[in-house]
Structures are given as structure tokens and as C-alpha cells.
Amino acid sequence: MKKGIVTVVVVGSFASICGCKKEGPTQRAGREVDKAVEKIAGELGKAGDHMDELLKKVGP
């Protein structure tokens, strides 16, 4: 699951790098989406770590 999140972030970053030189509303919106995806990925990572800790406490 973490690999999928990283893939989305990397692809989004490359998409924002490649493109035209003049920034328009679509590019600005894309940049905002990239920021949101990065924030979500970070939060999901924290949630995954928390779940791992809880599962270790509960046991198999």
C-alpha cells in the first residue's frame, strides 16, 4: 500500500515538472493537488505506523 502512495506522489511530481513554461490555472491547480497528495501520503504513512503498533500490542 505504501508503494502505491509513493508512486502517486512521484508521478504527480514528474507531471508538475514536465509541461509548458507559462503557468496557468490548470498548472496552479495541479500544484495544489500535488501538495494535497503529499499531505495525504504523509498522514496515511502515520496511520499505517499506528496500525502496526496496535497490531503488535494485540498480537496474532
Secondary structure as GFF3:
##gff-version 3
##sequence-region A 1 60
A	DSSP	alpha_helix	2	17	.	.	.	ID=ss1
A	DSSP	alpha_helix	25	58	.	.	.	ID=ss2
###
